[in-house]
Amino acid sequence: MKSYPRLVALLRETMTLTTGEAEALTRGVEAEAVSRCGGIANVVRRAFALRHYAALRVLLARYPKAQDKTAFAIDTGFTGKRRVLVDDGKVVSHGHLAWDVFLTRIRTKQPH
């Protein structure tokens, strides 16, 4: 049977699984971790979310004074999956758009 040590290491790091649980996932066996997390779809979703947080951590390291404006953007009509980070009037998480331009685009996409 072929083993995937890099994949096992990635699963262990991102999902805090034991080696046995990570190896069971790579074999396609119903492992305790899979049932505990609610199925394969939830395991994959959780891994992608954790990967997103790693990307967010890189952005926050690059822009330490950035503010998280996701809650406000959602109230305004934002439906995206990424967090909205604003630093010095620019939305650094979405292509360095100006904050007011970003809000205008959100508002114009709303159905009336």
N, CA, C and O atoms as a DFTB+ gen file, in Angstrom:
448 C
 N C O
     1  1       0.843      -1.174       0.000
     2  2       0.000       0.000       0.000
     3  2       0.888       1.236       0.000
     4  3       1.861       1.305       0.750
     5  1       0.560       2.201      -0.829
     6  2       1.342       3.416      -0.942
     7  2       1.011       4.347       0.214
     8  3      -0.147       4.476       0.611
     9  1       2.039       4.992       0.747
    10  2       1.803       5.957       1.836
    11  2       2.109       7.356       1.318
    12  3       2.874       7.532       0.370
    13  1       1.505       8.328       1.949
    14  2       1.650       9.723       1.568
    15  2       2.095      10.519       2.791
    16  3       1.259      11.133       3.454
    17  1       3.385      10.525       3.105
    18  2       3.830      11.166       4.341
    19  2       3.595      12.674       4.371
    20  3       3.295      13.226       5.430
    21  1       3.726      13.352       3.227
    22  2       3.501      14.806       3.208
    23  2       2.031      15.127       3.450
    24  3       1.710      16.073       4.170
    25  1       1.137      14.340       2.850
    26  2      -0.295      14.541       3.051
    27  2      -0.682      14.264       4.498
    28  3      -1.481      14.994       5.084
    29  1      -0.112      13.209       5.070
    30  2      -0.388      12.887       6.469
    31  2       0.096      14.022       7.371
    32  3      -0.596      14.407       8.314
    33  1       1.282      14.555       7.081
    34  2       1.811      15.670       7.876
    35  2       0.918      16.901       7.752
    36  3       0.674      17.593       8.740
    37  1       0.431      17.176       6.545
    38  2      -0.464      18.317       6.340
    39  2      -1.775      18.138       7.097
    40  3      -2.251      19.072       7.743
    41  1      -2.357      16.955       7.023
    42  2      -3.596      16.687       7.753
    43  2      -3.385      16.812       9.254
    44  3      -4.237      17.349       9.963
    45  1      -2.262      16.322       9.733
    46  2      -1.985      16.410      11.173
    47  2      -1.832      17.858      11.607
    48  3      -2.306      18.244      12.676
    49  1      -1.168      18.667      10.773
    50  2      -0.923      20.059      11.144
    51  2      -2.188      20.910      11.070
    52  3      -2.476      21.682      11.985
    53  1      -2.932      20.769       9.995
    54  2      -4.084      21.655       9.790
    55  2      -5.316      21.234      10.562
    56  3      -6.139      22.077      10.916
    57  1      -5.460      19.936      10.832
    58  2      -6.689      19.465      11.456
    59  2      -6.480      18.874      12.842
    60  3      -7.419      18.348      13.440
    61  1      -5.272      18.953      13.352
    62  2      -4.918      18.397      14.662
    63  2      -5.409      16.959      14.820
    64  3      -6.083      16.625      15.794
    65  1      -5.064      16.124      13.856
    66  2      -5.414      14.708      13.897
    67  2      -4.212      13.905      14.388
    68  3      -3.076      14.376      14.336
    69  1      -4.470      12.711      14.855
    70  2      -3.375      11.806      15.169
    71  2      -2.857      11.213      13.867
    72  3      -3.495      11.330      12.821
    73  1      -1.704      10.583      13.940
    74  2      -1.141       9.960      12.735
    75  2      -2.069       8.876      12.198
    76  3      -2.261       8.765      10.988
    77  1      -2.639       8.083      13.090
    78  2      -3.554       7.024      12.653
    79  2      -4.787       7.560      11.967
    80  3      -5.227       7.004      10.961
    81  1      -5.357       8.639      12.498
    82  2      -6.542       9.241      11.874
    83  2      -6.200       9.808      10.503
    84  3      -6.969       9.653       9.554
    85  1      -5.047      10.466      10.399
    86  2      -4.649      11.049       9.119
    87  2      -4.374       9.959       8.087
    88  3      -4.759      10.098       6.926
    89  1      -3.712       8.877       8.496
    90  2      -3.460       7.777       7.569
    91  2      -4.764       7.103       7.145
    92  3      -4.903       6.681       5.997
    93  1      -5.712       7.004       8.066
    94  2      -7.001       6.406       7.725
    95  2      -7.739       7.262       6.705
    96  3      -8.398       6.732       5.811
    97  1      -7.635       8.575       6.831
    98  2      -8.273       9.457       5.845
    99  2      -7.654       9.270       4.461
   100  3      -8.367       9.276       3.458
   101  1      -6.344       9.105       4.402
   102  2      -5.710       8.935       3.099
   103  2      -6.064       7.600       2.470
   104  3      -6.034       7.476       1.245
   105  1      -6.395       6.606       3.268
   106  2      -6.799       5.300       2.734
   107  2      -8.271       5.281       2.361
   108  3      -8.726       4.322       1.736
   109  1      -9.026       6.300       2.720
   110  2     -10.438       6.326       2.399
   111  2     -11.276       5.540       3.378
   112  3     -12.438       5.252       3.091
   113  1     -10.726       5.180       4.528
   114  2     -11.447       4.408       5.533
   115  2     -12.240       5.370       6.408
   116  3     -11.785       6.473       6.710
   117  1     -13.448       4.929       6.816
   118  2     -14.221       5.747       7.748
   119  2     -13.493       5.752       9.083
   120  3     -13.553       4.777       9.832
   121  1     -12.817       6.830       9.374
   122  2     -12.042       6.938      10.604
   123  2     -12.870       7.661      11.653
   124  3     -13.887       8.287      11.354
   125  1     -12.413       7.557      12.864
   126  2     -13.105       8.242      13.957
   127  2     -13.110       9.751      13.732
   128  3     -14.075      10.432      14.079
   129  1     -12.035      10.268      13.154
   130  2     -11.963      11.711      12.901
   131  2     -13.037      12.151      11.919
   132  3     -13.633      13.217      12.078
   133  1     -13.285      11.327      10.899
   134  2     -14.277      11.686       9.896
   135  2     -15.663      11.709      10.512
   136  3     -16.426      12.648      10.282
   137  1     -16.000      10.698      11.288
   138  2     -17.321      10.676      11.912
   139  2     -17.438      11.772      12.967
   140  3     -18.506      12.358      13.146
   141  1     -16.334      12.046      13.664
   142  2     -16.354      13.105      14.674
   143  2     -16.586      14.475      14.042
   144  3     -17.259      15.325      14.626
   145  1     -16.035      14.689      12.860
   146  2     -16.174      15.984      12.188
   147  2     -17.448      16.078      11.350
   148  3     -17.742      17.142      10.803
   149  1     -18.200      15.002      11.239
   150  2     -19.460      15.069      10.524
   151  2     -19.396      14.616       9.084
   152  3     -20.294      14.948       8.311
   153  1     -18.384      13.880       8.688
   154  2     -18.310      13.355       7.332
   155  2     -17.171      13.952       6.532
   156  3     -16.530      14.921       6.938
   157  1     -16.942      13.337       5.374
   158  2     -15.837      13.761       4.507
   159  2     -15.988      15.215       4.073
   160  3     -15.008      15.959       4.062
   161  1     -17.205      15.630       3.715
   162  2     -17.409      17.001       3.242
   163  2     -17.018      18.009       4.314
   164  3     -16.398      19.027       4.010
   165  1     -17.372      17.736       5.550
   166  2     -17.016      18.656       6.628
   167  2     -15.520      18.647       6.907
   168  3     -14.953      19.680       7.265
   169  1     -14.877      17.503       6.749
   170  2     -13.432      17.433       6.937
   171  2     -12.730      18.293       5.897
   172  3     -11.820      19.055       6.226
   173  1     -13.149      18.172       4.648
   174  2     -12.551      18.965       3.574
   175  2     -12.826      20.443       3.791
   176  3     -11.925      21.267       3.636
   177  1     -14.067      20.795       4.151
   178  2     -14.428      22.187       4.405
   179  2     -13.581      22.768       5.534
   180  3     -13.127      23.910       5.449
   181  1     -13.368      21.983       6.589
   182  2     -12.566      22.444       7.726
   183  2     -11.113      22.653       7.314
   184  3     -10.485      23.622       7.741
   185  1     -10.578      21.768       6.501
   186  2      -9.193      21.910       6.039
   187  2      -9.030      23.172       5.206
   188  3      -8.043      23.892       5.362
   189  1      -9.990      23.452       4.316
   190  2      -9.908      24.673       3.518
   191  2     -10.050      25.917       4.380
   192  3      -9.377      26.918       4.135
   193  1     -10.913      25.869       5.381
   194  2     -11.069      27.024       6.280
   195  2      -9.787      27.274       7.045
   196  3      -9.377      28.425       7.199
   197  1      -9.146      26.224       7.526
   198  2      -7.890      26.402       8.244
   199  2      -6.800      26.933       7.326
   200  3      -5.953      27.717       7.755
   201  1      -6.814      26.511       6.069
   202  2      -5.848      27.045       5.110
   203  2      -6.091      28.534       4.892
   204  3      -5.144      29.304       4.736
   205  1      -7.373      28.943       4.882
   206  2      -7.707      30.349       4.728
   207  2      -7.182      31.159       5.902
   208  3      -6.689      32.273       5.721
   209  1      -7.288      30.599       7.124
   210  2      -6.783      31.319       8.286
   211  2      -5.276      31.494       8.217
   212  3      -4.752      32.492       8.712
   213  1      -4.572      30.551       7.616
   214  2      -3.130      30.703       7.437
   215  2      -2.838      31.859       6.493
   216  3      -1.912      32.634       6.731
   217  1      -3.624      31.982       5.418
   218  2      -3.463      33.110       4.495
   219  2      -3.791      34.425       5.175
   220  3      -3.133      35.437       4.933
   221  1      -4.806      34.413       6.026
   222  2      -5.179      35.609       6.765
   223  2      -4.063      36.018       7.716
   224  3      -3.783      37.206       7.880
   225  1      -3.432      35.038       8.338
   226  2      -2.330      35.324       9.254
   227  2      -1.179      36.001       8.518
   228  3      -0.524      36.885       9.071
   229  1      -0.925      35.592       7.269
   230  2       0.127      36.219       6.471
   231  2      -0.232      37.673       6.184
   232  3       0.619      38.556       6.287
   233  1      -1.488      37.923       5.825
   234  2      -1.914      39.301       5.574
   235  2      -1.803      40.159       6.827
   236  3      -1.361      41.306       6.764
   237  1      -2.205      39.599       7.968
   238  2      -2.121      40.371       9.209
   239  2      -0.670      40.631       9.608
   240  3      -0.379      41.652      10.231
   241  1       0.236      39.731       9.263
   242  2       1.651      39.963       9.544
   243  2       2.197      41.071       8.650
   244  3       3.040      41.864       9.070
   245  1       1.706      41.116       7.414
   246  2       2.167      42.148       6.482
   247  2       1.573      43.516       6.813
   248  3       2.232      44.543       6.652
   249  1       0.334      43.520       7.273
   250  2      -0.359      44.763       7.622
   251  2      -0.813      44.682       9.083
   252  3      -1.982      44.394       9.340
   253  1       0.071      44.925      10.033
   254  2      -0.273      44.715      11.451
   255  2      -1.352      45.662      11.970
   256  3      -2.006      45.351      12.965
   257  1      -1.551      46.792      11.332
   258  2      -2.562      47.743      11.796
   259  2      -3.907      47.561      11.092
   260  3      -4.833      48.342      11.306
   261  1      -4.012      46.536      10.257
   262  2      -5.260      46.293       9.513
   263  2      -6.390      45.947      10.477
   264  3      -6.193      45.263      11.481
   265  1      -7.574      46.438      10.140
   266  2      -8.762      46.175      10.946
   267  2      -9.677      45.227      10.189
   268  3      -9.816      45.317       8.969
   269  1     -10.294      44.322      10.925
   270  2     -11.223      43.365      10.332
   271  2     -12.604      44.016      10.258
   272  3     -13.240      44.249      11.285
   273  1     -13.056      44.302       9.058
   274  2     -14.346      44.970       8.837
   275  2     -15.372      44.008       8.226
   276  3     -16.323      44.446       7.579
   277  1     -15.180      42.703       8.427
   278  2     -16.054      41.708       7.810
   279  2     -17.493      41.847       8.282
   280  3     -18.415      41.799       7.468
   281  1     -17.702      42.020       9.590
   282  2     -19.064      42.119      10.127
   283  2     -19.796      43.317       9.522
   284  3     -20.963      43.207       9.145
   285  1     -19.116      44.458       9.430
   286  2     -19.736      45.640       8.831
   287  2     -20.041      45.408       7.355
   288  3     -21.099      45.802       6.864
   289  1     -19.099      44.759       6.644
   290  2     -19.304      44.502       5.215
   291  2     -20.488      43.563       4.998
   292  3     -21.252      43.737       4.049
   293  1     -20.644      42.565       5.877
   294  2     -21.782      41.645       5.757
   295  2     -23.087      42.389       5.997
   296  3     -24.072      42.155       5.296
   297  1     -23.105      43.279       6.978
   298  2     -24.303      44.094       7.214
   299  2     -24.626      44.980       6.024
   300  3     -25.787      45.309       5.784
   301  1     -23.602      45.364       5.285
   302  2     -23.794      46.216       4.109
   303  2     -24.252      45.424       2.901
   304  3     -24.808      45.991       1.960
   305  1     -24.019      44.085       2.917
   306  2     -24.454      43.257       1.799
   307  2     -23.378      42.373       1.222
   308  3     -23.602      41.728       0.198
   309  1     -22.215      42.320       1.843
   310  2     -21.106      41.488       1.379
   311  2     -21.468      40.017       1.553
   312  3     -21.938      39.617       2.618
   313  1     -21.254      39.207       0.512
   314  2     -21.572      37.779       0.574
   315  2     -20.360      36.907       0.283
   316  3     -20.504      35.698       0.103
   317  1     -19.171      37.493       0.232
   318  2     -17.965      36.728      -0.069
   319  2     -17.535      35.839       1.083
   320  3     -18.053      35.950       2.194
   321  1     -16.586      34.958       0.809
   322  2     -16.114      34.011       1.809
   323  2     -14.870      34.498       2.542
   324  3     -14.571      34.010       3.632
   325  1     -14.134      35.456       1.963
   326  2     -12.907      35.932       2.597
   327  2     -13.211      37.041       3.595
   328  3     -14.209      37.752       3.468
   329  1     -12.344      37.179       4.584
   330  2     -12.476      38.251       5.556
   331  2     -12.119      39.563       4.875
   332  3     -11.365      39.572       3.902
   333  1     -12.650      40.664       5.375
   334  2     -12.404      41.981       4.812
   335  2     -11.461      42.716       5.757
   336  3     -11.844      43.094       6.865
   337  1     -10.224      42.914       5.307
   338  2      -9.219      43.606       6.112
   339  2      -8.929      44.963       5.494
   340  3      -8.635      45.066       4.303
   341  1      -9.015      46.009       6.318
   342  2      -8.819      47.372       5.846
   343  2      -7.602      47.960       6.552
   344  3      -7.508      47.934       7.779
   345  1      -6.678      48.487       5.762
   346  2      -5.490      49.136       6.294
   347  2      -5.305      50.466       5.577
   348  3      -5.125      50.506       4.360
   349  1      -5.349      51.538       6.332
   350  2      -5.128      52.888       5.806
   351  2      -6.080      53.216       4.645
   352  3      -5.669      53.791       3.637
   353  1      -7.351      52.842       4.803
   354  2      -8.359      53.163       3.797
   355  2      -8.382      52.241       2.588
   356  3      -9.157      52.472       1.660
   357  1      -7.554      51.203       2.575
   358  2      -7.507      50.247       1.466
   359  2      -7.923      48.873       1.964
   360  3      -7.555      48.466       3.066
   361  1      -8.690      48.163       1.154
   362  2      -9.107      46.804       1.485
   363  2      -7.991      45.882       0.999
   364  3      -7.963      45.491      -0.167
   365  1      -7.074      45.539       1.904
   366  2      -5.885      44.772       1.523
   367  2      -6.202      43.314       1.213
   368  3      -5.415      42.641       0.546
   369  1      -7.325      42.824       1.680
   370  2      -7.686      41.430       1.421
   371  2      -8.389      41.246       0.082
   372  3      -8.599      40.112      -0.348
   373  1      -8.749      42.318      -0.571
   374  2      -9.474      42.239      -1.841
   375  2      -8.863      43.177      -2.882
   376  3      -9.559      44.015      -3.455
   377  1      -7.590      43.035      -3.115
   378  2      -6.954      43.753      -4.217
   379  2      -6.650      45.210      -3.953
   380  3      -6.522      45.981      -4.904
   381  1      -6.529      45.619      -2.713
   382  2      -6.175      46.992      -2.342
   383  2      -7.139      48.034      -2.907
   384  3      -6.732      49.126      -3.302
   385  1      -8.421      47.677      -2.938
   386  2      -9.437      48.653      -3.337
   387  2      -9.595      49.700      -2.254
   388  3      -9.372      49.429      -1.074
   389  1      -9.976      50.879      -2.657
   390  2     -10.307      51.895      -1.659
   391  2     -11.568      51.438      -0.922
   392  3     -12.457      50.833      -1.522
   393  1     -11.642      51.726       0.370
   394  2     -12.745      51.271       1.216
   395  2     -14.086      51.754       0.682
   396  3     -15.038      50.975       0.633
   397  1     -14.185      53.023       0.279
   398  2     -15.461      53.532      -0.219
   399  2     -15.848      52.896      -1.558
   400  3     -17.033      52.675      -1.810
   401  1     -14.882      52.603      -2.408
   402  2     -15.164      51.920      -3.680
   403  2     -15.654      50.501      -3.407
   404  3     -16.587      50.029      -4.057
   405  1     -15.031      49.826      -2.453
   406  2     -15.444      48.482      -2.075
   407  2     -16.883      48.481      -1.586
   408  3     -17.673      47.631      -1.996
   409  1     -17.239      49.427      -0.711
   410  2     -18.610      49.515      -0.204
   411  2     -19.606      49.835      -1.313
   412  3     -20.716      49.303      -1.322
   413  1     -19.221      50.688      -2.238
   414  2     -20.097      51.020      -3.359
   415  2     -20.362      49.791      -4.224
   416  3     -21.491      49.576      -4.665
   417  1     -19.346      48.999      -4.466
   418  2     -19.532      47.771      -5.259
   419  2     -20.441      46.777      -4.543
   420  3     -21.261      46.107      -5.172
   421  1     -20.291      46.689      -3.239
   422  2     -21.170      45.786      -2.465
   423  2     -22.619      46.232      -2.577
   424  3     -23.514      45.422      -2.817
   425  1     -22.838      47.521      -2.403
   426  2     -24.216      48.058      -2.407
   427  2     -24.861      47.957      -3.781
   428  3     -26.073      47.760      -3.876
   429  1     -24.081      48.088      -4.840
   430  2     -24.673      48.026      -6.179
   431  2     -24.982      46.593      -6.595
   432  3     -25.788      46.384      -7.502
   433  1     -24.361      45.599      -5.956
   434  2     -24.645      44.203      -6.263
   435  2     -25.894      43.697      -5.554
   436  3     -26.391      42.621      -5.888
   437  1     -26.409      44.437      -4.594
   438  2     -27.589      43.990      -3.857
   439  2     -28.816      44.025      -4.746
   440  3     -29.009      44.974      -5.506
   441  1     -29.664      42.975      -4.654
   442  2     -30.927      43.023      -5.406
   443  2     -31.886      44.026      -4.776
   444  3     -31.968      44.135      -3.552
   445  1     -32.592      44.740      -5.600
   446  2     -33.511      45.772      -5.070
   447  2     -34.920      45.265      -5.026
   448  3     -35.824      45.991      -4.612
